[in-house]
Structure formats: C-alpha cells, structure tokens
Amino acid sequence: MSAEVVEKEGALDAHVREMVSWHFSAETGCPYWLERARGFGFDPVKEVTCFADMVKFDHFDDEVLRKEDPARFVPRGFAGRPYNVFETGGTTGMPKQRIGWEDYKTDYSEFSDHYPADFFPQGANWLMVGPTGPRRLRLAIEHLANRRGGACYFIDLDPRWVKRLIGMGEMKMAKLYQEHVIDQAATIIRHRKIGCLFTTPKLLESLAERMSLVEAGIKGVFAGGTTMTPQYVRFIEEEVLEGKINYAPTYGNTLMGLAISRKRVPGEYSLTYYAPQPRAVLRVVNPDAPDEVVGYGEYGRVELTTMTKEFFMPRFLERDEAIRREPCAEFAWDGVGDVRPFQSEGKVVIEGVY
C-alpha cells in the first residue's frame, strides 16, 4: 500500500469521525438521525471512528426520502438557513427528495478544477440539455459554466414522462418528445455562441444526427446518465464527436455528487469513475453478502456512502453494478468500472433518455 493511499485512508477516517459527530450530536444533528440513533444499540459518536466502522449502520433505505418530510434532515447546526429541495429518481408517484445548500457547488467546482482550461474553454458559454426543474443538475451545470467564466443556456426535459411513455409502449410518442427536445437544442446552438455542452449520451447522439458539433463550435462535452459500454464510448468519441471534441463522461446522482472518469490512454474506451472522496465513498460489494467487497477486476453491486454536513447516507445499495478497479495516478482510492444497471444481463432495463 502506497504512502499516498495510507494518507488518504487516514483523511477518510478523520472525515468519518467529523461527519458522524456532526450528524449524531444533540447540538448539530438532524431530527431524523437523532431519532434513529435511539434504536441503534450503539453510540455512533463513540463507536464509529473509522470508515471500516460504517458496517455498524444498516444499509440505507432510500424510500425514506420519499416518505419523510425533507425538513427532518435539516441539521440543527443549519437551523434557520433556507435550503434547496432536490428530487432524485423515480418515474411515477411521490419523488424521493433530499435537501441541500452548497454541496453541488463543491462537487462541480472540484470537477471543474480537475480539467485544464482548454478542455472546457475558459469563458465559453454552455448549453445544458437535460432535466432542470427540481433537479440539482440544473443549478450544478450553471455553477460549472459560471466557474469557468461562461453563461449557461437550458433545454428542459422530463425524464419521468419519457420513462412512462416507454413503459406504456408508446415508443412513437417518446421519439416525438425526444425530437422536440433536440429541435430546441439545435436552435440554440445555431443562434447562440455555445462552446461546451452537457447532455446524456443518447441525446448527444441525436443532436449529432442534426448537425456537425465540430462545425457548430463545440469544444467540450460533459455527459452522464446512460450506461456507456466501451463500444458505445468509442462510437461517441470517434463518430459523434468526430475525434475532435473533448469528452468527459461521468457517473453521478443527487445522492452522491459527481464521480470523475480517470484519464484514458489512446485506444482505451472502458470507463472507470472515482467518487469525490471523502465526501462520498463508492465500494463494489458482493450482491449476496453486501458487507463483503469483491476482488479487483470483479463485478459487484455499487454501494454508496455520502458524508457531508448537509447530508449523511450510509451504505446505500445503488441500482447499479460495476467492476472494482484499483486506485490510479489521479485518485488514491478504489474506482468503479463499466457501470451498468444492477443484474442487467438477461432482463429489460428502461433507461429512457438516460
């Protein structure tokens, strides 16, 4: 184990102690976790002293975010501060919700700082083609554009409606809705000076069928959402982006933040993402025994632990599976590779525009 890995693990353990103390102390904790702690049978502040101790917590059930009033997650340390309410996941019914203040700015500032000025040209305007409304993503992309000196234009879409149409077999209507979104995006690109783009790979592909993104002046593309196999990544980079536009695929959601893709050598198309540790930690675990981490190079279920002052979520089993990958030169902790829907082989998975 390298000195850098040891140092990072020490920083992670220190962060665990700080966050557990914040969320479970009477002075700063939130009503939800303080109430839950009464039934734990252990004192988190005293007994959770390192990341390995997180196994003392049960796996987080994200249905809680659908049932509980978001206000119950407001830490007493933030009492009186107005907050954002963001939706996450779900196609029908009551959406899951989480609160937030500055986490999205931290996540996307770190993402911006990871890339050089010429990757997403400084001062360039952005276009976001994706869900705005109650989604954290809308504020996050605008913050990213502003941090790099540009403005941001938006084309909204409703992924819940797209998934519902597909689920009902209304493929024609889903296609028409997608064309409606792409029509708007193409209009903005033709009439405004856009240098950078955020969208999903599927929408990116559709947009490129309308125009050459290179000739339109796009210099950098940031994409996330849809499962991206190595074959699909190669198609996006070589055909859609014509080998001339910088491409930053990412893995993230409202509960985690943003996991950055490590740099790849020419001809490498398999993606590996690294969580914004220590604020969020990703593990790849045995689906049948989720306390166990799988070996490097093996597929398993993705487990997420989020630990910021705004939001604490231990050991959430994502609806994704991935290959456990080793630390790399850019990130001194484990990564997740070739992410896909959990147990997707042999079953139909509705991803919609994602």
C-alpha positions in Angstrom: 0.0 0.0 0.0 1.5 3.3 -1.1 2.1 6.2 1.3 -0.5 8.3 -0.6 -3.2 5.6 -0.1 -2.4 5.4 3.6 -2.6 9.2 3.9 -5.9 9.2 2.0 -7.3 6.5 4.3 -6.3 8.5 7.3 -8.0 11.5 5.9 -11.1 9.4 5.2 -11.2 8.1 8.8 -10.9 11.6 10.2 -13.7 12.8 7.9 -15.9 9.9 9.1 -15.4 10.9 12.8 -16.2 14.6 12.0 -19.3 13.8 10.0 -20.7 11.2 12.4 -20.1 13.6 15.3 -21.9 16.4 13.3 -25.0 14.3 12.4 -25.4 12.5 15.7 -24.6 15.1 18.3 -27.6 16.9 20.0 -26.1 20.3 19.1 -25.8 19.8 15.3 -27.6 16.6 14.3 -30.8 16.4 12.4 -34.1 15.1 13.8 -34.2 12.0 11.5 -30.8 10.6 12.5 -31.0 11.6 16.2 -34.3 9.7 16.4 -32.9 6.7 14.6 -29.9 6.6 16.8 -32.0 5.8 19.8 -32.7 2.3 18.4 -29.2 1.5 17.2 -27.9 -0.2 20.3 -24.6 1.7 20.0 -23.4 5.3 20.2 -22.3 6.4 16.7 -20.2 9.2 18.0 -18.2 6.9 20.3 -18.1 3.7 18.2 -17.9 4.8 14.6 -14.3 6.0 14.5 -13.2 5.0 11.0 -14.7 4.0 7.7 -14.5 0.3 8.5 -16.9 1.0 11.4 -19.6 2.1 8.9 -20.7 -1.5 8.8 -22.4 -0.9 12.2 -25.1 1.0 10.3 -27.8 -0.8 8.3 -28.0 -0.3 4.6 -29.8 3.0 4.0 -33.3 2.6 2.5 -33.8 5.4 0.1 -37.6 5.0 0.3 -37.1 7.1 3.5 -36.5 10.1 1.1 -40.0 9.5 -0.4 -41.8 9.3 2.9 -40.1 11.7 5.3 -40.5 15.5 5.3 -37.2 16.8 4.0 -37.1 19.2 6.9 -36.4 16.3 9.2 -32.9 16.1 7.5 -32.0 19.7 8.3 -29.1 19.6 10.8 -29.6 21.7 13.9 -26.2 23.2 13.0 -28.0 24.7 10.0 -31.2 25.7 11.7 -32.9 28.7 10.2 -31.0 28.6 6.9 -33.3 28.4 3.8 -32.5 25.2 1.8 -33.0 23.7 -1.6 -35.1 20.6 -2.1 -33.9 18.4 -4.9 -35.7 15.4 -6.5 -33.9 12.2 -7.3 -35.0 9.1 -9.2 -38.5 7.7 -9.6 -40.8 7.5 -12.6 -44.2 7.8 -11.0 -45.6 8.5 -7.6 -44.1 10.6 -4.9 -40.5 11.5 -5.8 -37.5 11.0 -3.5 -36.1 14.2 -2.2 -33.0 15.5 -0.5 -32.1 18.9 0.8 -29.0 20.9 0.1 -27.2 24.2 0.4 -23.6 24.3 -1.1 -22.8 20.6 -1.8 -23.5 20.9 -5.5 -21.1 23.9 -5.8 -18.4 21.9 -4.0 -18.8 18.9 -6.3 -18.9 20.8 -9.5 -16.1 23.2 -8.5 -13.9 20.1 -7.9 -15.0 18.7 -11.2 -14.1 21.9 -13.0 -10.7 22.1 -11.3 -9.9 18.6 -12.5 -9.9 19.7 -16.1 -7.5 22.2 -17.7 -8.7 25.5 -19.2 -8.5 24.2 -22.8 -10.6 21.1 -22.1 -13.8 23.2 -21.5 -12.5 26.5 -22.8 -12.5 29.3 -20.3 -15.1 31.9 -21.0 -17.2 29.6 -23.3 -20.9 29.5 -23.0 -22.6 26.2 -22.1 -25.8 24.5 -23.2 -27.5 22.0 -20.8 -29.9 19.6 -22.5 -31.4 17.6 -19.6 -33.8 17.7 -16.6 -34.0 21.1 -14.9 -37.0 21.8 -12.7 -36.5 20.2 -9.3 -33.2 18.5 -10.2 -29.9 19.5 -8.6 -28.3 19.2 -12.0 -29.7 22.5 -13.3 -28.0 24.6 -10.6 -24.9 22.5 -10.8 -24.3 22.9 -14.5 -24.9 26.7 -14.3 -22.4 26.9 -11.4 -19.9 24.9 -13.6 -20.4 27.3 -16.5 -20.0 30.4 -14.3 -16.9 29.0 -12.6 -15.3 28.6 -16.0 -16.3 32.2 -17.0 -19.3 31.5 -19.1 -23.1 31.6 -19.1 -25.4 28.7 -19.4 -28.5 28.1 -21.6 -31.0 25.4 -20.8 -33.3 23.0 -22.7 -35.5 21.1 -20.2 -36.8 17.6 -20.5 -39.0 15.4 -18.2 -37.3 12.0 -17.8 -40.2 10.7 -15.7 -42.5 11.3 -18.7 -40.1 9.6 -21.2 -39.8 6.5 -19.0 -43.5 6.4 -18.6 -44.1 6.6 -22.3 -41.6 3.8 -22.9 -43.1 1.7 -20.1 -46.5 2.0 -21.8 -45.1 1.0 -25.2 -45.7 4.5 -26.6 -42.4 4.4 -28.5 -43.6 6.8 -31.2 -44.6 9.4 -28.6 -41.3 9.0 -26.8 -39.5 9.5 -30.1 -41.5 12.7 -30.8 -40.8 14.1 -27.4 -37.0 13.5 -27.9 -37.2 15.2 -31.3 -39.0 18.1 -29.6 -36.1 18.5 -27.2 -33.4 18.1 -29.9 -35.2 20.7 -32.1 -34.8 23.3 -29.3 -31.2 22.4 -28.6 -30.3 22.7 -32.3 -32.0 26.1 -32.4 -29.9 27.4 -29.5 -26.7 26.1 -30.9 -27.4 27.7 -34.3 -28.3 31.1 -32.9 -26.1 31.5 -29.8 -22.3 31.0 -29.4 -22.1 27.7 -27.5 -18.7 26.2 -26.7 -19.5 23.5 -24.2 -22.4 21.1 -23.8 -23.9 18.9 -21.1 -26.3 16.2 -22.0 -26.9 12.5 -21.9 -25.1 10.3 -24.5 -28.4 9.3 -26.2 -29.4 12.9 -26.7 -25.9 13.8 -27.8 -26.1 11.1 -30.4 -29.5 12.5 -31.6 -28.2 16.1 -31.7 -25.2 15.0 -33.8 -27.6 13.5 -36.3 -28.9 17.0 -36.9 -25.5 18.8 -37.2 -21.8 18.5 -37.0 -21.0 19.5 -33.4 -17.4 20.3 -34.5 -18.6 22.7 -37.2 -21.0 24.2 -34.7 -18.1 25.2 -32.5 -18.5 22.8 -29.6 -15.1 22.2 -27.9 -16.0 20.1 -24.8 -18.8 17.7 -23.9 -19.7 16.6 -20.4 -22.1 13.6 -20.4 -23.6 11.3 -17.9 -26.7 9.1 -17.2 -26.9 6.3 -19.8 -24.9 3.1 -19.4 -21.7 3.6 -21.5 -20.1 0.4 -22.7 -16.6 0.6 -24.2 -18.1 0.1 -27.7 -20.5 3.0 -27.1 -17.8 5.3 -25.7 -15.7 4.6 -28.9 -18.8 5.4 -31.0 -19.4 8.7 -29.2 -15.8 9.8 -29.4 -15.0 8.7 -32.9 -18.3 9.2 -34.7 -20.5 11.6 -32.8 -17.6 13.9 -31.7 -15.5 13.2 -34.8 -12.4 12.7 -32.7 -12.1 16.5 -32.3 -14.1 17.4 -29.2 -13.0 16.8 -25.6 -15.3 14.2 -23.9 -15.8 13.9 -20.1 -18.1 11.0 -19.2 -19.2 11.0 -15.6 -21.1 8.9 -13.1 -23.2 10.7 -10.5 -26.5 11.4 -8.9 -28.2 13.7 -6.5 -27.3 11.5 -3.5 -23.6 11.1 -4.3 -22.4 14.1 -6.3 -20.1 13.5 -9.2 -17.6 10.7 -9.8 -14.9 11.7 -12.3 -13.7 9.5 -15.0 -9.9 8.8 -14.9 -7.8 9.7 -17.9 -7.6 7.0 -20.6 -4.7 6.2 -22.9 -5.4 6.4 -26.7 -7.5 3.4 -27.8 -8.8 2.7 -24.3 -12.6 3.0 -24.0 -13.5 1.3 -20.8 -14.6 3.9 -18.2 -13.5 4.0 -14.5 -15.0 6.5 -12.2 -13.8 7.8 -8.8 -16.1 9.2 -6.2 -15.4 12.6 -4.6 -13.8 11.0 -1.5 -14.1 11.7 1.4 -17.4 13.4 0.9 -18.7 10.2 -0.9 -17.3 6.7 -1.0 -18.1 4.0 -3.5 -17.5 0.3 -2.8 -18.2 -2.7 -5.1 -19.8 -5.4 -2.9 -20.9 -8.9 -3.2 -24.7 -8.7 -4.0 -25.4 -11.8 -1.9 -23.2 -10.7 1.1 -23.1 -6.9 0.8 -20.8 -6.5 3.8 -18.0 -8.0 1.6 -16.1 -6.1 -1.0 -15.4 -8.1 -4.2 -11.9 -8.5 -5.6 -10.3 -6.2 -8.1 -11.5 -6.9 -11.6 -14.7 -8.5 -10.4 -18.3 -7.3 -10.9 -20.4 -6.5 -7.9 -23.1 -4.1 -6.7 -22.3 -0.5 -6.2 -22.6 0.7 -2.6 -22.6 4.5 -1.8 -21.9 6.3 1.4 -22.4 10.0 1.4 -20.9 12.1 4.3 -21.2 15.9 4.2 -22.5 18.3 6.7 -25.6 18.7 4.6 -26.4 15.0 4.0 -25.5 11.7 5.6 -26.4 8.4 4.0 -24.6 5.2 5.0 -24.2 2.2 2.8 -26.8 2.7 0.2 -27.0 -0.1 -2.3 -27.3 1.6 -5.7 -29.3 0.1 -8.6 -26.0 -0.3 -10.5 -23.3 -2.9 -10.7 -19.7 -2.3 -11.7 -16.2 -3.7 -11.8 -14.0 -2.9 -8.8 -11.0 -1.0 -10.1 -7.7 -0.2 -8.4 -6.5 3.3 -7.4 -4.7 5.3 -10.1 -2.3 8.2 -10.5 -5.2 10.7 -10.2 -7.1 9.1 -7.4 -5.7 7.2 -4.4 -8.8 5.1 -3.8 -10.9 2.4 -5.5 -12.8 3.2 -8.6 -15.9 1.6 -10.3 -15.6 0.5 -13.9 -18.0 -0.3 -16.7 -21.1 0.7 -14.7 -24.4 -0.8 -15.8 -27.9 -1.4 -14.3 -27.8 -4.0 -11.5 -28.2 -7.5 -12.8 -29.0 -6.1 -16.2 -27.9 -9.2 -18.1 -30.9 -11.2 -19.1 -33.6 -8.6 -18.3 -35.0 -5.5 -20.0 -33.9 -2.2 -18.4 -35.8 1.0 -19.2 -33.3 3.9 -19.2 -35.3 6.4 -21.3 -33.1 9.3 -22.4 -30.5 8.3 -19.8 
